[in-house]
Amino acid sequence: MHVTVRVYSVLREVFGASSASIRIEEHATLADLIAELSMNYGEAFKEKTGRILTDALSTRFNLFLNGKKVELPRDWRLQLGDEDELVILQPVGGG
């Protein structure tokens, strides 16, 4: 199965692109996908930000699976399907 991951801001720099097609096993969960992202991009993310990718995704980013917001850690066990799309956005701050 393949899941498309679309990223913005600092993650775009870490991924080297605005999206990536990630191959995952059938019956994979959101936790499995995040583990795969961490394996592929975790070191680059840590070098760039000083943070651990899995922790940052849970606390500093908004995640949308097929257009619906997901909450970590509540949704770790969400089942993924072939051709799903995960969008990862960093909230804009300031005032």
Phi and psi in radians as a Rosetta constraint file:
Dihedral C 1 N 2 CA 2 C 2 CIRCULARHARMONIC -2.209 0.35
Dihedral N 2 CA 2 C 2 N 3 CIRCULARHARMONIC 2.424 0.35
Dihedral C 2 N 3 CA 3 C 3 CIRCULARHARMONIC -2.125 0.35
Dihedral N 3 CA 3 C 3 N 4 CIRCULARHARMONIC 2.359 0.35
Dihedral C 3 N 4 CA 4 C 4 CIRCULARHARMONIC -1.591 0.35
Dihedral N 4 CA 4 C 4 N 5 CIRCULARHARMONIC 2.283 0.35
Dihedral C 4 N 5 CA 5 C 5 CIRCULARHARMONIC -2.003 0.35
Dihedral N 5 CA 5 C 5 N 6 CIRCULARHARMONIC 2.090 0.35
Dihedral C 5 N 6 CA 6 C 6 CIRCULARHARMONIC -1.829 0.35
Dihedral N 6 CA 6 C 6 N 7 CIRCULARHARMONIC 2.309 0.35
Dihedral C 6 N 7 CA 7 C 7 CIRCULARHARMONIC -2.295 0.35
Dihedral N 7 CA 7 C 7 N 8 CIRCULARHARMONIC 2.762 0.35
Dihedral C 7 N 8 CA 8 C 8 CIRCULARHARMONIC -2.400 0.35
Dihedral N 8 CA 8 C 8 N 9 CIRCULARHARMONIC 3.007 0.35
Dihedral C 8 N 9 CA 9 C 9 CIRCULARHARMONIC 0.945 0.35
Dihedral N 9 CA 9 C 9 N 10 CIRCULARHARMONIC -2.296 0.35
Dihedral C 9 N 10 CA 10 C 10 CIRCULARHARMONIC -1.090 0.35
Dihedral N 10 CA 10 C 10 N 11 CIRCULARHARMONIC -0.544 0.35
Dihedral C 10 N 11 CA 11 C 11 CIRCULARHARMONIC -1.175 0.35
Dihedral N 11 CA 11 C 11 N 12 CIRCULARHARMONIC -0.523 0.35
Dihedral C 11 N 12 CA 12 C 12 CIRCULARHARMONIC -1.092 0.35
Dihedral N 12 CA 12 C 12 N 13 CIRCULARHARMONIC -0.714 0.35
Dihedral C 12 N 13 CA 13 C 13 CIRCULARHARMONIC -1.153 0.35
Dihedral N 13 CA 13 C 13 N 14 CIRCULARHARMONIC -0.741 0.35
Dihedral C 13 N 14 CA 14 C 14 CIRCULARHARMONIC -1.158 0.35
Dihedral N 14 CA 14 C 14 N 15 CIRCULARHARMONIC -0.760 0.35
Dihedral C 14 N 15 CA 15 C 15 CIRCULARHARMONIC -1.309 0.35
Dihedral N 15 CA 15 C 15 N 16 CIRCULARHARMONIC -0.409 0.35
Dihedral C 15 N 16 CA 16 C 16 CIRCULARHARMONIC 1.336 0.35
Dihedral N 16 CA 16 C 16 N 17 CIRCULARHARMONIC 0.212 0.35
Dihedral C 16 N 17 CA 17 C 17 CIRCULARHARMONIC -2.900 0.35
Dihedral N 17 CA 17 C 17 N 18 CIRCULARHARMONIC 2.953 0.35
Dihedral C 17 N 18 CA 18 C 18 CIRCULARHARMONIC -1.529 0.35
Dihedral N 18 CA 18 C 18 N 19 CIRCULARHARMONIC -0.155 0.35
Dihedral C 18 N 19 CA 19 C 19 CIRCULARHARMONIC -2.713 0.35
Dihedral N 19 CA 19 C 19 N 20 CIRCULARHARMONIC 2.812 0.35
Dihedral C 19 N 20 CA 20 C 20 CIRCULARHARMONIC -2.524 0.35
Dihedral N 20 CA 20 C 20 N 21 CIRCULARHARMONIC 2.493 0.35
Dihedral C 20 N 21 CA 21 C 21 CIRCULARHARMONIC -1.705 0.35
Dihedral N 21 CA 21 C 21 N 22 CIRCULARHARMONIC 2.039 0.35
Dihedral C 21 N 22 CA 22 C 22 CIRCULARHARMONIC -1.881 0.35
Dihedral N 22 CA 22 C 22 N 23 CIRCULARHARMONIC 2.215 0.35
Dihedral C 22 N 23 CA 23 C 23 CIRCULARHARMONIC -1.511 0.35
Dihedral N 23 CA 23 C 23 N 24 CIRCULARHARMONIC 2.233 0.35
Dihedral C 23 N 24 CA 24 C 24 CIRCULARHARMONIC -2.298 0.35
Dihedral N 24 CA 24 C 24 N 25 CIRCULARHARMONIC 2.830 0.35
Dihedral C 24 N 25 CA 25 C 25 CIRCULARHARMONIC -1.281 0.35
Dihedral N 25 CA 25 C 25 N 26 CIRCULARHARMONIC 2.688 0.35
Dihedral C 25 N 26 CA 26 C 26 CIRCULARHARMONIC -1.049 0.35
Dihedral N 26 CA 26 C 26 N 27 CIRCULARHARMONIC 2.517 0.35
Dihedral C 26 N 27 CA 27 C 27 CIRCULARHARMONIC 1.225 0.35
Dihedral N 27 CA 27 C 27 N 28 CIRCULARHARMONIC 0.332 0.35
Dihedral C 27 N 28 CA 28 C 28 CIRCULARHARMONIC -1.239 0.35
Dihedral N 28 CA 28 C 28 N 29 CIRCULARHARMONIC 2.695 0.35
Dihedral C 28 N 29 CA 29 C 29 CIRCULARHARMONIC -1.893 0.35
Dihedral N 29 CA 29 C 29 N 30 CIRCULARHARMONIC 3.030 0.35
Dihedral C 29 N 30 CA 30 C 30 CIRCULARHARMONIC -1.041 0.35
Dihedral N 30 CA 30 C 30 N 31 CIRCULARHARMONIC -0.656 0.35
Dihedral C 30 N 31 CA 31 C 31 CIRCULARHARMONIC -1.052 0.35
Dihedral N 31 CA 31 C 31 N 32 CIRCULARHARMONIC -0.696 0.35
Dihedral C 31 N 32 CA 32 C 32 CIRCULARHARMONIC -1.117 0.35
Dihedral N 32 CA 32 C 32 N 33 CIRCULARHARMONIC -0.732 0.35
Dihedral C 32 N 33 CA 33 C 33 CIRCULARHARMONIC -1.127 0.35
Dihedral N 33 CA 33 C 33 N 34 CIRCULARHARMONIC -0.768 0.35
Dihedral C 33 N 34 CA 34 C 34 CIRCULARHARMONIC -1.114 0.35
Dihedral N 34 CA 34 C 34 N 35 CIRCULARHARMONIC -0.675 0.35
Dihedral C 34 N 35 CA 35 C 35 CIRCULARHARMONIC -1.088 0.35
Dihedral N 35 CA 35 C 35 N 36 CIRCULARHARMONIC -0.698 0.35
Dihedral C 35 N 36 CA 36 C 36 CIRCULARHARMONIC -1.135 0.35
Dihedral N 36 CA 36 C 36 N 37 CIRCULARHARMONIC -0.748 0.35
Dihedral C 36 N 37 CA 37 C 37 CIRCULARHARMONIC -1.083 0.35
Dihedral N 37 CA 37 C 37 N 38 CIRCULARHARMONIC -0.721 0.35
Dihedral C 37 N 38 CA 38 C 38 CIRCULARHARMONIC -1.107 0.35
Dihedral N 38 CA 38 C 38 N 39 CIRCULARHARMONIC -0.714 0.35
Dihedral C 38 N 39 CA 39 C 39 CIRCULARHARMONIC -1.127 0.35
Dihedral N 39 CA 39 C 39 N 40 CIRCULARHARMONIC -0.720 0.35
Dihedral C 39 N 40 CA 40 C 40 CIRCULARHARMONIC -1.407 0.35
Dihedral N 40 CA 40 C 40 N 41 CIRCULARHARMONIC -0.602 0.35
Dihedral C 40 N 41 CA 41 C 41 CIRCULARHARMONIC -2.209 0.35
Dihedral N 41 CA 41 C 41 N 42 CIRCULARHARMONIC -0.021 0.35
Dihedral C 41 N 42 CA 42 C 42 CIRCULARHARMONIC -1.046 0.35
Dihedral N 42 CA 42 C 42 N 43 CIRCULARHARMONIC -0.782 0.35
Dihedral C 42 N 43 CA 43 C 43 CIRCULARHARMONIC -1.130 0.35
Dihedral N 43 CA 43 C 43 N 44 CIRCULARHARMONIC -0.790 0.35
Dihedral C 43 N 44 CA 44 C 44 CIRCULARHARMONIC -1.097 0.35
Dihedral N 44 CA 44 C 44 N 45 CIRCULARHARMONIC -0.673 0.35
Dihedral C 44 N 45 CA 45 C 45 CIRCULARHARMONIC -1.133 0.35
Dihedral N 45 CA 45 C 45 N 46 CIRCULARHARMONIC -0.761 0.35
Dihedral C 45 N 46 CA 46 C 46 CIRCULARHARMONIC -1.121 0.35
Dihedral N 46 CA 46 C 46 N 47 CIRCULARHARMONIC -0.713 0.35
Dihedral C 46 N 47 CA 47 C 47 CIRCULARHARMONIC -1.079 0.35
Dihedral N 47 CA 47 C 47 N 48 CIRCULARHARMONIC -0.706 0.35
Dihedral C 47 N 48 CA 48 C 48 CIRCULARHARMONIC -1.312 0.35
Dihedral N 48 CA 48 C 48 N 49 CIRCULARHARMONIC -0.670 0.35
Dihedral C 48 N 49 CA 49 C 49 CIRCULARHARMONIC -2.054 0.35
Dihedral N 49 CA 49 C 49 N 50 CIRCULARHARMONIC -0.295 0.35
Dihedral C 49 N 50 CA 50 C 50 CIRCULARHARMONIC 1.358 0.35
Dihedral N 50 CA 50 C 50 N 51 CIRCULARHARMONIC 0.159 0.35
Dihedral C 50 N 51 CA 51 C 51 CIRCULARHARMONIC -2.027 0.35
Dihedral N 51 CA 51 C 51 N 52 CIRCULARHARMONIC 2.821 0.35
Dihedral C 51 N 52 CA 52 C 52 CIRCULARHARMONIC -1.553 0.35
Dihedral N 52 CA 52 C 52 N 53 CIRCULARHARMONIC 2.251 0.35
Dihedral C 52 N 53 CA 53 C 53 CIRCULARHARMONIC -0.988 0.35
Dihedral N 53 CA 53 C 53 N 54 CIRCULARHARMONIC -0.845 0.35
Dihedral C 53 N 54 CA 54 C 54 CIRCULARHARMONIC -1.086 0.35
Dihedral N 54 CA 54 C 54 N 55 CIRCULARHARMONIC -0.678 0.35
Dihedral C 54 N 55 CA 55 C 55 CIRCULARHARMONIC -1.152 0.35
Dihedral N 55 CA 55 C 55 N 56 CIRCULARHARMONIC -0.781 0.35
Dihedral C 55 N 56 CA 56 C 56 CIRCULARHARMONIC -1.106 0.35
Dihedral N 56 CA 56 C 56 N 57 CIRCULARHARMONIC -0.675 0.35
Dihedral C 56 N 57 CA 57 C 57 CIRCULARHARMONIC -1.119 0.35
Dihedral N 57 CA 57 C 57 N 58 CIRCULARHARMONIC -0.537 0.35
Dihedral C 57 N 58 CA 58 C 58 CIRCULARHARMONIC -1.364 0.35
Dihedral N 58 CA 58 C 58 N 59 CIRCULARHARMONIC -0.480 0.35
Dihedral C 58 N 59 CA 59 C 59 CIRCULARHARMONIC -2.092 0.35
Dihedral N 59 CA 59 C 59 N 60 CIRCULARHARMONIC -0.401 0.35
Dihedral C 59 N 60 CA 60 C 60 CIRCULARHARMONIC -2.096 0.35
Dihedral N 60 CA 60 C 60 N 61 CIRCULARHARMONIC -0.023 0.35
Dihedral C 60 N 61 CA 61 C 61 CIRCULARHARMONIC -2.268 0.35
Dihedral N 61 CA 61 C 61 N 62 CIRCULARHARMONIC 2.732 0.35
Dihedral C 61 N 62 CA 62 C 62 CIRCULARHARMONIC -1.786 0.35
Dihedral N 62 CA 62 C 62 N 63 CIRCULARHARMONIC 2.323 0.35
Dihedral C 62 N 63 CA 63 C 63 CIRCULARHARMONIC -2.037 0.35
Dihedral N 63 CA 63 C 63 N 64 CIRCULARHARMONIC 2.401 0.35
Dihedral C 63 N 64 CA 64 C 64 CIRCULARHARMONIC -2.259 0.35
Dihedral N 64 CA 64 C 64 N 65 CIRCULARHARMONIC 2.130 0.35
Dihedral C 64 N 65 CA 65 C 65 CIRCULARHARMONIC -1.825 0.35
Dihedral N 65 CA 65 C 65 N 66 CIRCULARHARMONIC 2.001 0.35
Dihedral C 65 N 66 CA 66 C 66 CIRCULARHARMONIC 0.923 0.35
Dihedral N 66 CA 66 C 66 N 67 CIRCULARHARMONIC 0.690 0.35
Dihedral C 66 N 67 CA 67 C 67 CIRCULARHARMONIC 1.524 0.35
Dihedral N 67 CA 67 C 67 N 68 CIRCULARHARMONIC -0.088 0.35
Dihedral C 67 N 68 CA 68 C 68 CIRCULARHARMONIC -1.904 0.35
Dihedral N 68 CA 68 C 68 N 69 CIRCULARHARMONIC 2.302 0.35
Dihedral C 68 N 69 CA 69 C 69 CIRCULARHARMONIC -1.131 0.35
Dihedral N 69 CA 69 C 69 N 70 CIRCULARHARMONIC 2.373 0.35
Dihedral C 69 N 70 CA 70 C 70 CIRCULARHARMONIC -2.021 0.35
Dihedral N 70 CA 70 C 70 N 71 CIRCULARHARMONIC 2.619 0.35
Dihedral C 70 N 71 CA 71 C 71 CIRCULARHARMONIC -2.046 0.35
Dihedral N 71 CA 71 C 71 N 72 CIRCULARHARMONIC 2.260 0.35
Dihedral C 71 N 72 CA 72 C 72 CIRCULARHARMONIC -1.810 0.35
Dihedral N 72 CA 72 C 72 N 73 CIRCULARHARMONIC 2.427 0.35
Dihedral C 72 N 73 CA 73 C 73 CIRCULARHARMONIC -1.563 0.35
Dihedral N 73 CA 73 C 73 N 74 CIRCULARHARMONIC -0.057 0.35
Dihedral C 73 N 74 CA 74 C 74 CIRCULARHARMONIC -0.893 0.35
Dihedral N 74 CA 74 C 74 N 75 CIRCULARHARMONIC -0.718 0.35
Dihedral C 74 N 75 CA 75 C 75 CIRCULARHARMONIC -1.740 0.35
Dihedral N 75 CA 75 C 75 N 76 CIRCULARHARMONIC 0.305 0.35
Dihedral C 75 N 76 CA 76 C 76 CIRCULARHARMONIC -0.898 0.35
Dihedral N 76 CA 76 C 76 N 77 CIRCULARHARMONIC -0.653 0.35
Dihedral C 76 N 77 CA 77 C 77 CIRCULARHARMONIC -1.569 0.35
Dihedral N 77 CA 77 C 77 N 78 CIRCULARHARMONIC 0.150 0.35
Dihedral C 77 N 78 CA 78 C 78 CIRCULARHARMONIC -1.028 0.35
Dihedral N 78 CA 78 C 78 N 79 CIRCULARHARMONIC 2.223 0.35
Dihedral C 78 N 79 CA 79 C 79 CIRCULARHARMONIC -1.310 0.35
Dihedral N 79 CA 79 C 79 N 80 CIRCULARHARMONIC 2.347 0.35
Dihedral C 79 N 80 CA 80 C 80 CIRCULARHARMONIC -1.749 0.35
Dihedral N 80 CA 80 C 80 N 81 CIRCULARHARMONIC 2.715 0.35
Dihedral C 80 N 81 CA 81 C 81 CIRCULARHARMONIC -2.148 0.35
Dihedral N 81 CA 81 C 81 N 82 CIRCULARHARMONIC 2.846 0.35
Dihedral C 81 N 82 CA 82 C 82 CIRCULARHARMONIC -1.051 0.35
Dihedral N 82 CA 82 C 82 N 83 CIRCULARHARMONIC 2.368 0.35
Dihedral C 82 N 83 CA 83 C 83 CIRCULARHARMONIC 1.260 0.35
Dihedral N 83 CA 83 C 83 N 84 CIRCULARHARMONIC 0.269 0.35
Dihedral C 83 N 84 CA 84 C 84 CIRCULARHARMONIC -1.128 0.35
Dihedral N 84 CA 84 C 84 N 85 CIRCULARHARMONIC 2.823 0.35
Dihedral C 84 N 85 CA 85 C 85 CIRCULARHARMONIC -2.280 0.35
Dihedral N 85 CA 85 C 85 N 86 CIRCULARHARMONIC 2.188 0.35
Dihedral C 85 N 86 CA 86 C 86 CIRCULARHARMONIC -1.900 0.35
Dihedral N 86 CA 86 C 86 N 87 CIRCULARHARMONIC 2.174 0.35
Dihedral C 86 N 87 CA 87 C 87 CIRCULARHARMONIC -1.911 0.35
Dihedral N 87 CA 87 C 87 N 88 CIRCULARHARMONIC 2.280 0.35
Dihedral C 87 N 88 CA 88 C 88 CIRCULARHARMONIC -2.059 0.35
Dihedral N 88 CA 88 C 88 N 89 CIRCULARHARMONIC 2.051 0.35
Dihedral C 88 N 89 CA 89 C 89 CIRCULARHARMONIC -2.088 0.35
Dihedral N 89 CA 89 C 89 N 90 CIRCULARHARMONIC 2.484 0.35
Dihedral C 89 N 90 CA 90 C 90 CIRCULARHARMONIC -1.670 0.35
Dihedral N 90 CA 90 C 90 N 91 CIRCULARHARMONIC 2.152 0.35
Dihedral C 90 N 91 CA 91 C 91 CIRCULARHARMONIC -1.044 0.35
Dihedral N 91 CA 91 C 91 N 92 CIRCULARHARMONIC 2.543 0.35
Dihedral C 91 N 92 CA 92 C 92 CIRCULARHARMONIC -1.503 0.35
Dihedral N 92 CA 92 C 92 N 93 CIRCULARHARMONIC 2.282 0.35
Dihedral C 92 N 93 CA 93 C 93 CIRCULARHARMONIC -1.982 0.35
Dihedral N 93 CA 93 C 93 N 94 CIRCULARHARMONIC 3.089 0.35
Dihedral C 93 N 94 CA 94 C 94 CIRCULARHARMONIC 2.117 0.35
Dihedral N 94 CA 94 C 94 N 95 CIRCULARHARMONIC -3.036 0.35
